[in-house]
Amino acid sequence: MPVFDRLRHLGRRALGLDVPTPDHTVAVLHKDEHEVPGLNQRETLRLRYIRLFGSTGTVLMAIGALGVGAQPVLQNPTYGVRILGLFARTYIAAMTITMTGTVMVVMAWLLLGRYAIGRTRNGEPPRRMTRSQLDRTLLLWIVPLSIAPPMFSRDVYSYLAQSEITARGLDPYEVGPKTALGDGHVLTRTVPNIWRETPAPYGPLSLWLGRGISNFTGENIIAGIFFHRLLALGGVALIVWALPRLAKRCGVSAVSALWLGAANPLLLFHLVSGVHNEALMLGLMLAGMELAMRAIQSADPLRGANFALLVGGCAVIALGSTIKIPALIALGFVGMALAHRWGMNWRSVLASAALLGVIAASVTLAISTASGLGFGWIHTLGTANAVRSWMSLPTSIGIVTGFGGVLLGLGDHTTALLSLTRPIAALCAVYIAIRMLVATYTNRLHAVGALGVALGALVLLFPVVQPWYLLWAVVPLAAWATRPAFRLPTICFSSIVSVILMPSGKDEEPFVIVQAAIATVIICGALILATRNLLPWRSETGALAEEPAPTEYAKSP
């Protein structure tokens, strides 16, 4: 084979244009799921007990958060109140209550998975709960966390301070809370020390909405938290709306996708309870993806109402990127799906890129101009890189290697190693994203699945990884990846990360963690024994109902 042809073949293989059989690619993570029978009477009763068990857990979390949640330094409504203030004075007991509730929610979620995914026995189809049963369960679990103090993170106080800076007409992309508001300001004192002097890393829409909240609530911290949580709940509602629709397009059960994506403890604990703006970013990204794919996958021509649907979906995705920039990646996958529909040639790719580029630029320009915040946010996207996150693969490699150098007497070269591992990881993430874009272009992977894989690579190889960043990949992949090779690690990792983080959003004294953990293990063990005949802790057996004629979800509109 001539050298030129060999290089051309290697290049096409590297980009994913010439690939092996699907069994040797990430396509192996997906398999269509079919309609299956609903739960029988015994399983429905057990589902109600699971729902009650999880609801009890969220109520315990809400109660314990009165003492160990991410409470504000000032304007704490429980301070000095006889009953509500008791939890802050009995710190270890409050920590035990919260940790017990956390573990109960995770266990209830795992038990719920039996009826969301189902278990195939003897080659017969599993039974699965209905969408309405899952919706009621999710609602009951969300309500207590929605009215509880924030937990697991103190980022909402940064939102409040940055919103106040914006409301005062100052540039939040130039000054931090300490400089703009003063070190003694009520909002500055609630911001974690590491972020008091840093500018805002969020998009203009996030701060524009925050400015409206600040103009309405002023310096009232509790009211500010309430309205920011309403924004987060709006994002969760968009996720619940879009995720089952995207799942049907990918041939996946809406119930199993919602269970793994929307009912995931990471989402409940960090987007609802932790009040993170990822909720609105993900909600807008997925909603826009659904609208755009509805137009692209339609049998009707792309004109008139159908074209308006495509443009509207892309605009919604671009809107999500003005909350946090990662949402913009979804536009690339919509563009490749559109290029595939338009003929799979360079002309279609350029036309698709031009159309989506104009939409994204127009939305970004409109939001940046209308908000009066301009484009300063582009220069603050790397603000979080100051944190060394153990969940980040390149950061962990750099820190461990640097520590090894210290042990060997070679000196501490951690900073130098991080400057090497992080760029290499970024190049790997870009390469994986390109491969996924090509897979979408060739129709080898559905755009939703390819987006999830690309976001997963971005998260794992990102310099800083927070627990809720995992949802960037988990939520879209929940609508596409069905194989145990994806679901089992995701379930395990989601469960472990959900229970190891402290509800106060800060480091705790070791003796507090140890005492509360021991008490939690004892209490949860006793709960398992007490409910052994009510909840399906053990594998269930019994004849299954006859499977109806399979109907592929992928054929649903």
C-alpha positions as a printed NumPy array, in Angstrom:
array([[  0.   ,   0.   ,   0.   ],
       [  1.471,   3.424,  -0.945],
       [  2.512,   5.648,   1.943],
       [ -0.076,   8.304,   1.076],
       [ -2.9  ,   5.773,   1.028],
       [ -1.706,   4.296,   4.302],
       [ -1.637,   7.718,   5.965],
       [ -5.074,   8.472,   4.537],
       [ -6.407,   5.19 ,   5.913],
       [ -4.893,   5.857,   9.348],
       [ -6.332,   9.38 ,   9.347],
       [ -9.818,   8.162,   8.49 ],
       [ -9.534,   5.456,  11.142],
       [ -8.381,   7.984,  13.765],
       [-11.3  ,  10.305,  13.005],
       [-13.8  ,   7.464,  13.088],
       [-14.702,   7.546,   9.393],
       [-13.514,   3.967,   8.99 ],
       [-14.445,   2.048,  12.108],
       [-14.715,  -1.609,  13.158],
       [-18.025,  -3.305,  13.812],
       [-20.298,  -1.66 ,  16.413],
       [-19.405,  -4.391,  18.891],
       [-15.953,  -2.802,  19.174],
       [-17.076,   0.814,  19.667],
       [-19.054,   2.774,  22.256],
       [-22.166,   1.776,  20.304],
       [-22.068,  -1.421,  22.352],
       [-23.408,   0.615,  25.312],
       [-26.813,   0.917,  23.647],
       [-29.588,  -1.552,  23.029],
       [-33.236,  -0.789,  22.343],
       [-35.672,  -1.367,  25.202],
       [-39.217,  -2.494,  24.508],
       [-42.565,  -2.016,  26.194],
       [-43.059,  -4.502,  29.029],
       [-45.935,  -5.326,  31.402],
       [-46.679,  -3.129,  34.391],
       [-46.172,  -4.104,  38.018],
       [-48.427,  -6.654,  39.629],
       [-50.329,  -5.981,  42.849],
       [-47.536,  -7.211,  45.141],
       [-44.9  ,  -5.157,  43.377],
       [-47.101,  -2.055,  43.366],
       [-47.487,  -2.354,  47.134],
       [-43.735,  -2.663,  47.55 ],
       [-43.241,   0.328,  45.288],
       [-45.394,   2.379,  47.662],
       [-43.214,   1.305,  50.578],
       [-40.077,   2.252,  48.615],
       [-41.604,   5.647,  47.879],
       [-42.403,   6.124,  51.577],
       [-38.918,   4.955,  52.604],
       [-37.267,   7.49 ,  50.29 ],
       [-39.657,  10.256,  51.342],
       [-38.807,   9.592,  54.976],
       [-35.142,   9.917,  54.042],
       [-35.622,  13.316,  52.392],
       [-37.652,  14.537,  55.386],
       [-34.843,  13.461,  57.727],
       [-32.354,  15.276,  55.519],
       [-34.465,  18.426,  55.644],
       [-34.714,  18.223,  59.441],
       [-31.017,  17.53 ,  59.967],
       [-30.092,  20.357,  57.586],
       [-31.465,  22.805,  60.147],
       [-28.313,  22.064,  62.12 ],
       [-25.698,  20.834,  59.645],
       [-26.819,  22.211,  56.293],
       [-24.985,  24.926,  54.384],
       [-26.597,  27.567,  56.586],
       [-25.819,  31.268,  56.089],
       [-23.365,  32.879,  58.476],
       [-25.829,  35.716,  59.062],
       [-29.646,  35.865,  58.88 ],
       [-29.962,  32.242,  59.962],
       [-33.689,  31.904,  60.716],
       [-33.129,  29.002,  63.132],
       [-30.677,  30.883,  65.344],
       [-32.086,  31.42 ,  68.821],
       [-35.342,  29.573,  68.088],
       [-36.033,  26.963,  70.763],
       [-36.989,  23.949,  68.661],
       [-35.423,  24.752,  65.29 ],
       [-32.199,  25.933,  66.908],
       [-31.854,  22.68 ,  68.844],
       [-30.315,  20.888,  65.856],
       [-27.421,  23.341,  65.616],
       [-26.689,  22.789,  69.326],
       [-26.71 ,  18.99 ,  68.962],
       [-24.397,  18.897,  65.973],
       [-23.462,  15.201,  65.936],
       [-27.103,  14.168,  66.324],
       [-28.121,  16.47 ,  63.468],
       [-25.302,  15.077,  61.343],
       [-26.483,  11.541,  62.09 ],
       [-30.061,  12.429,  61.133],
       [-28.929,  13.957,  57.84 ],
       [-26.52 ,  11.144,  56.969],
       [-29.18 ,   8.556,  57.798],
       [-31.658,  10.323,  55.532],
       [-29.035,  10.496,  52.768],
       [-28.352,   6.759,  52.924],
       [-32.092,   6.01 ,  53.026],
       [-32.672,   8.017,  49.846],
       [-29.814,   6.251,  48.068],
       [-31.09 ,   2.827,  49.175],
       [-34.64 ,   3.718,  48.103],
       [-33.298,   4.821,  44.711],
       [-31.449,   1.529,  44.287],
       [-34.564,  -0.444,  45.213],
       [-36.615,   1.674,  42.83 ],
       [-34.253,   0.611,  40.065],
       [-35.678,  -2.912,  40.247],
       [-38.993,  -1.585,  39.003],
       [-37.563,   1.092,  36.687],
       [-35.127,  -1.082,  34.738],
       [-36.51 ,  -4.483,  35.67 ],
       [-34.629,  -7.75 ,  35.936],
       [-34.787, -10.371,  33.21 ],
       [-35.17 , -13.907,  34.556],
       [-35.249, -17.098,  32.495],
       [-35.321, -15.056,  29.279],
       [-38.71 , -13.552,  30.173],
       [-39.362,  -9.786,  30.035],
       [-39.247,  -7.813,  33.307],
       [-42.148,  -5.785,  34.613],
       [-41.707,  -2.058,  34.919],
       [-43.474,   0.75 ,  36.776],
       [-45.488,   3.302,  34.836],
       [-44.437,   6.855,  34.134],
       [-47.056,   8.246,  36.518],
       [-45.776,   6.013,  39.335],
       [-42.246,   7.313,  38.847],
       [-43.414,  10.925,  38.578],
       [-45.264,  10.707,  41.884],
       [-42.233,   9.161,  43.546],
       [-39.888,  11.826,  42.211],
       [-42.22 ,  14.623,  43.292],
       [-42.487,  13.271,  46.845],
       [-38.711,  13.057,  47.12 ],
       [-38.13 ,  16.556,  45.761],
       [-40.626,  18.486,  47.912],
       [-38.836,  18.139,  51.316],
       [-35.474,  19.066,  49.761],
       [-37.064,  22.092,  48.081],
       [-38.028,  23.701,  51.394],
       [-34.947,  22.632,  53.369],
       [-31.82 ,  24.754,  53.873],
       [-29.15 ,  24.305,  51.174],
       [-26.93 ,  21.254,  51.564],
       [-23.666,  19.871,  50.155],
       [-22.488,  23.201,  48.714],
       [-22.299,  26.892,  49.558],
       [-22.218,  28.059,  45.94 ],
       [-25.657,  29.643,  46.214],
       [-24.116,  32.343,  48.433],
       [-21.681,  33.175,  45.639],
       [-24.692,  33.483,  43.318],
       [-26.304,  35.937,  45.742],
       [-23.178,  38.067,  46.099],
       [-22.478,  38.144,  42.353],
       [-26.117,  39.025,  41.693],
       [-25.861,  41.937,  44.117],
       [-22.688,  43.13 ,  42.386],
       [-24.555,  43.079,  39.068],
       [-27.55 ,  44.876,  40.579],
       [-25.249,  47.688,  41.734],
       [-24.122,  48.266,  38.166],
       [-20.613,  46.902,  38.744],
       [-18.903,  44.361,  36.506],
       [-18.999,  40.925,  38.199],
       [-16.404,  39.693,  35.692],
       [-13.867,  42.22 ,  36.96 ],
       [-14.348,  42.297,  40.737],
       [-15.187,  39.756,  43.417],
       [-17.594,  40.113,  46.369],
       [-14.926,  41.373,  48.8  ],
       [-13.83 ,  44.202,  46.51 ],
       [-17.269,  45.162,  45.224],
       [-19.391,  44.796,  48.371],
       [-16.843,  45.066,  51.138],
       [-15.495,  42.427,  53.486],
       [-18.134,  43.127,  56.13 ],
       [-21.16 ,  43.014,  53.838],
       [-23.788,  40.461,  54.81 ],
       [-23.556,  38.692,  51.451],
       [-19.758,  38.692,  51.318],
       [-19.536,  37.02 ,  54.717],
       [-21.629,  34.086,  53.497],
       [-19.376,  33.43 ,  50.483],
       [-16.673,  30.758,  51.016],
       [-13.256,  32.348,  51.563],
       [-11.759,  30.887,  48.396],
       [-14.306,  32.73 ,  46.208],
       [-14.501,  36.103,  47.978],
       [-12.022,  37.814,  45.682],
       [-12.702,  35.951,  42.427],
       [-14.893,  37.254,  39.594],
       [-17.995,  35.394,  38.436],
       [-17.361,  32.386,  36.134],
       [-20.99 ,  32.149,  34.995],
       [-22.672,  33.29 ,  31.801],
       [-24.592,  36.564,  31.417],
       [-28.051,  34.968,  31.557],
       [-27.281,  33.48 ,  34.962],
       [-26.224,  36.857,  36.377],
       [-29.035,  38.689,  34.574],
       [-31.591,  36.44 ,  36.273],
       [-29.681,  36.84 ,  39.534],
       [-29.807,  40.624,  39.177],
       [-33.584,  40.447,  38.922],
       [-33.696,  38.324,  42.065],
       [-31.37 ,  40.704,  43.902],
       [-33.428,  43.749,  42.908],
       [-36.484,  42.031,  44.385],
       [-35.002,  40.46 ,  47.538],
       [-32.252,  42.951,  48.365],
       [-29.958,  41.63 ,  51.095],
       [-32.486,  39.089,  52.362],
       [-30.503,  35.848,  52.094],
       [-33.394,  33.459,  52.731],
       [-35.585,  35.051,  50.071],
       [-32.662,  35.036,  47.647],
       [-32.057,  31.329,  48.221],
       [-35.766,  30.639,  47.67 ],
       [-35.855,  32.322,  44.26 ],
       [-32.577,  30.788,  43.11 ],
       [-33.987,  27.409,  44.08 ],
       [-37.075,  28.148,  41.98 ],
       [-34.742,  28.614,  39.009],
       [-33.097,  25.28 ,  39.797],
       [-36.488,  23.576,  40.065],
       [-37.439,  25.091,  36.714],
       [-34.328,  23.474,  35.25 ],
       [-35.22 ,  20.127,  36.814],
       [-38.735,  20.415,  35.334],
       [-37.181,  20.91 ,  31.885],
       [-35.01 ,  17.828,  32.43 ],
       [-38.068,  15.772,  33.398],
       [-39.88 ,  17.049,  30.303],
       [-37.078,  16.464,  27.799],
       [-35.373,  13.307,  29.072],
       [-38.189,  10.782,  28.405],
       [-38.777,  12.243,  24.948],
       [-35.118,  11.957,  24.04 ],
       [-35.084,   8.425,  25.469],
       [-37.933,   7.394,  23.171],
       [-36.016,   8.753,  20.198],
       [-33.088,   6.561,  21.198],
       [-35.177,   3.43 ,  21.763],
       [-34.897,   3.566,  25.55 ],
       [-37.601,   3.254,  28.192],
       [-38.685,   6.673,  29.456],
       [-39.029,   5.268,  32.978],
       [-35.511,   3.823,  33.135],
       [-34.056,   7.043,  31.694],
       [-35.872,   9.192,  34.258],
       [-34.867,   6.881,  37.087],
       [-31.162,   7.015,  36.235],
       [-31.131,  10.664,  35.174],
       [-33.79 ,  12.699,  36.989],
       [-34.27 ,  10.58 ,  40.145],
       [-30.516,  10.147,  40.589],
       [-29.448,  11.16 ,  44.126],
       [-26.749,  13.368,  42.604],
       [-29.467,  15.457,  40.972],
       [-31.668,  15.518,  44.066],
       [-28.838,  16.403,  46.432],
       [-26.858,  18.861,  44.298],
       [-29.261,  20.477,  41.848],
       [-32.35 ,  20.641,  44.08 ],
       [-30.84 ,  20.793,  47.561],
       [-27.514,  22.322,  46.52 ],
       [-29.218,  24.944,  44.281],
       [-26.691,  24.702,  41.428],
       [-27.245,  26.509,  38.148],
       [-26.337,  23.273,  36.333],
       [-30.039,  22.464,  36.666],
       [-31.05 ,  25.305,  34.366],
       [-28.118,  24.689,  32.012],
       [-28.944,  21.   ,  31.603],
       [-32.674,  21.666,  31.361],
       [-32.255,  24.19 ,  28.549],
       [-29.687,  22.02 ,  26.764],
       [-31.876,  18.905,  26.795],
       [-35.075,  20.786,  25.95 ],
       [-33.355,  22.445,  23.005],
       [-31.924,  19.099,  21.921],
       [-35.39 ,  17.551,  21.908],
       [-36.904,  20.385,  19.863],
       [-34.07 ,  20.353,  17.336],
       [-34.032,  16.557,  16.955],
       [-37.814,  16.566,  16.565],
       [-37.348,  18.728,  13.486],
       [-34.32 ,  16.849,  12.131],
       [-35.843,  13.381,  12.552],
       [-39.211,  14.439,  11.156],
       [-40.249,  13.033,   7.797],
       [-41.514,  16.494,   6.787],
       [-39.277,  18.905,   4.87 ],
       [-37.159,  21.305,   6.906],
       [-39.138,  24.423,   6.15 ],
       [-41.952,  26.422,   7.665],
       [-42.943,  25.277,  11.14 ],
       [-40.406,  22.475,  11.07 ],
       [-37.542,  24.876,  10.341],
       [-38.807,  27.205,  13.074],
       [-38.699,  24.244,  15.469],
       [-35.074,  23.57 ,  14.5  ],
       [-34.062,  27.207,  14.947],
       [-35.97 ,  27.436,  18.241],
       [-34.32 ,  24.296,  19.605],
       [-30.847,  25.543,  18.69 ],
       [-31.65 ,  28.927,  20.253],
       [-32.692,  27.221,  23.497],
       [-29.392,  25.296,  23.568],
       [-27.494,  28.537,  22.984],
       [-29.53 ,  30.083,  25.801],
       [-28.329,  27.283,  28.087],
       [-24.727,  28.091,  27.168],
       [-25.226,  31.607,  28.524],
       [-25.809,  29.951,  31.894],
       [-22.702,  27.746,  31.634],
       [-20.65 ,  27.287,  28.483],
       [-20.619,  23.407,  28.283],
       [-24.203,  23.448,  26.952],
       [-22.843,  24.871,  23.693],
       [-21.293,  21.478,  22.881],
       [-24.784,  20.123,  22.17 ],
       [-25.046,  22.432,  19.147],
       [-22.175,  20.575,  17.489],
       [-24.059,  17.282,  17.666],
       [-27.288,  18.837,  16.421],
       [-25.258,  20.295,  13.564],
       [-23.773,  16.923,  12.618],
       [-27.205,  15.259,  12.704],
       [-28.464,  18.062,  10.469],
       [-25.498,  17.626,   8.09 ],
       [-26.297,  13.918,   7.84 ],
       [-29.86 ,  14.732,   6.851],
       [-28.668,  17.272,   4.276],
       [-26.514,  14.8  ,   2.4  ],
       [-23.312,  13.837,   4.244],
       [-20.832,  16.004,   2.338],
       [-18.627,  18.973,   3.095],
       [-21.246,  21.339,   1.751],
       [-23.851,  20.065,   4.227],
       [-21.369,  20.315,   7.101],
       [-20.456,  23.916,   6.24 ],
       [-24.102,  24.897,   5.741],
       [-25.093,  23.331,   9.061],
       [-22.159,  24.961,  10.876],
       [-23.009,  28.354,   9.365],
       [-26.686,  28.137,  10.346],
       [-26.029,  27.007,  13.911],
       [-23.133,  29.431,  14.292],
       [-25.376,  32.35 ,  13.344],
       [-28.036,  31.186,  15.817],
       [-25.531,  30.756,  18.66 ],
       [-23.823,  34.078,  17.955],
       [-27.149,  35.905,  17.726],
       [-28.446,  34.499,  21.017],
       [-25.171,  35.139,  22.834],
       [-24.905,  38.67 ,  21.458],
       [-28.523,  39.398,  22.365],
       [-28.178,  38.157,  25.954],
       [-24.776,  39.781,  26.507],
       [-26.009,  43.11 ,  25.144],
       [-29.461,  43.144,  26.714],
       [-28.08 ,  42.227,  30.128],
       [-25.441,  44.965,  29.882],
       [-22.774,  42.481,  30.983],
       [-20.923,  42.193,  27.697],
       [-18.453,  39.399,  27.01 ],
       [-16.286,  39.604,  30.121],
       [-17.513,  36.152,  31.139],
       [-15.366,  34.586,  28.398],
       [-12.237,  35.617,  30.316],
       [-13.365,  34.143,  33.647],
       [-14.261,  30.619,  32.511],
       [-11.076,  29.215,  34.068],
       [-11.717,  30.683,  37.527],
       [-12.502,  27.277,  39.055],
       [ -9.124,  25.875,  37.968],
       [ -7.654,  27.225,  41.202],
       [ -9.262,  24.24 ,  42.954],
       [ -7.46 ,  20.885,  42.941],
       [-10.213,  18.315,  42.609],
       [ -9.562,  14.661,  43.448],
       [-12.28 ,  13.609,  40.977],
       [-10.375,  15.114,  38.033],
       [ -8.205,  12.494,  36.329],
       [ -5.377,  14.823,  35.154],
       [ -5.356,  16.681,  38.468],
       [ -5.203,  13.441,  40.462],
       [ -2.354,  12.123,  38.297],
       [ -0.417,  15.356,  38.751],
       [ -0.931,  15.477,  42.519],
       [ -0.113,  11.791,  43.092],
       [  2.995,  11.999,  40.904],
       [  4.104,  15.186,  42.647],
       [  3.618,  13.564,  46.046],
       [  5.642,  10.589,  44.855],
       [  8.448,  12.959,  43.917],
       [  8.396,  14.405,  47.435],
       [  8.642,  10.917,  48.957],
       [ 11.599,  10.121,  46.697],
       [ 13.36 ,  13.324,  47.699],
       [ 13.047,  14.899,  44.247],
       [ 11.092,  17.907,  45.462],
       [  7.505,  19.046,  44.984],
       [  6.87 ,  19.46 ,  41.263],
       [  3.077,  19.227,  41.458],
       [  2.435,  22.58 ,  39.785],
       [  4.762,  21.724,  36.897],
       [  3.152,  18.32 ,  36.484],
       [ -0.341,  19.841,  36.459],
       [  0.747,  22.208,  33.704],
       [  1.648,  19.074,  31.734],
       [ -1.187,  16.648,  32.565],
       [ -4.024,  19.156,  32.154],
       [ -3.207,  20.204,  28.555],
       [ -2.69 ,  16.549,  27.546],
       [ -6.065,  15.663,  29.079],
       [ -7.678,  18.586,  27.247],
       [ -6.305,  17.316,  23.923],
       [ -7.667,  13.83 ,  24.685],
       [-11.092,  15.284,  25.462],
       [-11.079,  17.249,  22.195],
       [-10.105,  14.127,  20.256],
       [-12.926,  12.081,  21.812],
       [-15.417,  14.88 ,  21.097],
       [-14.325,  14.955,  17.435],
       [-14.738,  11.181,  17.183],
       [-18.254,  11.487,  18.594],
       [-19.108,  14.291,  16.182],
       [-18.   ,  12.115,  13.274],
       [-20.025,   9.191,  14.665],
       [-23.105,  11.43 ,  14.673],
       [-22.349,  12.652,  11.156],
       [-22.134,   9.084,   9.832],
       [-25.257,   8.109,  11.825],
       [-23.284,   5.444,  13.655],
       [-24.387,   6.929,  16.999],
       [-27.483,   8.881,  17.922],
       [-26.693,  12.532,  18.622],
       [-27.882,  12.226,  22.238],
       [-25.592,   9.27 ,  22.981],
       [-22.615,  10.857,  21.241],
       [-23.194,  14.08 ,  23.203],
       [-23.259,  12.133,  26.469],
       [-19.988,  10.352,  25.672],
       [-18.295,  13.628,  24.704],
       [-19.49 ,  15.339,  27.891],
       [-18.352,  12.317,  29.902],
       [-14.85 ,  12.658,  28.449],
       [-14.916,  16.389,  29.159],
       [-15.917,  15.836,  32.782],
       [-13.38 ,  13.096,  33.472],
       [-10.554,  15.022,  31.806],
       [-11.556,  18.475,  33.064],
       [ -9.036,  20.21 ,  35.375],
       [-11.727,  20.589,  38.039],
       [-14.549,  18.113,  38.633],
       [-17.281,  18.725,  41.178],
       [-19.749,  15.926,  42.013],
       [-22.63 ,  17.62 ,  40.189],
       [-20.505,  17.923,  37.011],
       [-21.043,  14.182,  36.562],
       [-24.646,  14.969,  35.68 ],
       [-23.46 ,  16.684,  32.487],
       [-22.797,  13.188,  31.129],
       [-25.093,  10.986,  33.219],
       [-28.336,  12.765,  32.308],
       [-27.996,  12.639,  28.483],
       [-26.462,   9.147,  28.593],
       [-29.427,   7.954,  30.664],
       [-31.516,   8.526,  27.535],
       [-29.254,   6.377,  25.331],
       [-26.895,   3.965,  27.133],
       [-28.721,   0.891,  28.424],
       [-26.024,  -1.745,  28.811],
       [-24.74 ,  -2.834,  32.244],
       [-21.271,  -1.626,  31.187],
       [-22.623,   1.915,  31.573],
       [-25.421,   1.558,  34.07 ],
       [-23.619,  -0.441,  36.76 ],
       [-20.599,   1.908,  37.118],
       [-22.922,   4.916,  36.973],
       [-25.181,   3.509,  39.677],
       [-22.229,   2.6  ,  41.909],
       [-20.429,   5.907,  41.454],
       [-23.599,   7.964,  41.93 ],
       [-24.397,   6.088,  45.144],
       [-20.895,   6.375,  46.593],
       [-20.416,  10.059,  45.769],
       [-23.885,  10.859,  47.136],
       [-23.147,   9.467,  50.597],
       [-19.531,  10.562,  51.151],
       [-20.037,  14.319,  50.859],
       [-20.82 ,  16.354,  53.934],
       [-24.19 ,  18.168,  54.018],
       [-22.558,  21.32 ,  55.42 ],
       [-20.659,  21.859,  52.172],
       [-17.344,  22.069,  54.045],
       [-14.793,  19.819,  55.708],
       [-15.862,  18.405,  59.063],
       [-13.849,  17.312,  62.065],
       [-12.945,  13.602,  61.756],
       [-14.496,  12.682,  65.092],
       [-17.844,  14.163,  63.981],
       [-17.801,  12.145,  60.755],
       [-16.783,   8.914,  62.492],
       [-19.406,   9.134,  65.235],
       [-22.189,  10.074,  62.831],
       [-21.13 ,   7.365,  60.353],
       [-21.158,   4.647,  63.012],
       [-24.595,   5.718,  64.221],
       [-25.847,   5.872,  60.613],
       [-24.659,   2.331,  59.872],
       [-26.372,   0.994,  62.991],
       [-29.64 ,   2.826,  62.27 ],
       [-29.728,   1.834,  58.594],
       [-28.936,  -1.773,  59.484],
       [-31.845,  -1.771,  61.925],
       [-34.101,  -0.234,  59.253],
       [-33.201,  -2.982,  56.791],
       [-34.083,  -5.631,  59.374],
       [-37.327,  -3.875,  60.293],
       [-38.434,  -3.597,  56.651],
       [-37.166,  -6.954,  55.396],
       [-40.718,  -8.133,  54.707],
       [-41.944,  -4.829,  53.261],
       [-39.154,  -3.808,  50.879],
       [-37.537,  -5.971,  48.185],
       [-34.094,  -6.217,  49.785],
       [-33.776,  -9.738,  48.414],
       [-34.185, -10.87 ,  44.827],
       [-37.8  , -11.535,  43.942],
       [-38.929, -14.653,  42.147],
       [-42.179, -15.691,  40.587],
       [-43.87 , -16.05 ,  37.252],
       [-43.991, -12.984,  35.075],
       [-46.887, -11.831,  32.965],
       [-46.826, -12.669,  29.286],
       [-44.992, -10.074,  27.2  ],
       [-47.114,  -8.125,  24.748],
       [-45.978,  -7.497,  21.213],
       [-42.843,  -5.346,  21.499],
       [-43.112,  -1.737,  20.454],
       [-39.82 ,   0.066,  19.979],
       [-39.569,   3.385,  21.731],
       [-37.43 ,   4.637,  18.874],
       [-40.53 ,   4.718,  16.671],
       [-42.33 ,   7.123,  18.975],
       [-42.451,  10.751,  17.834]])
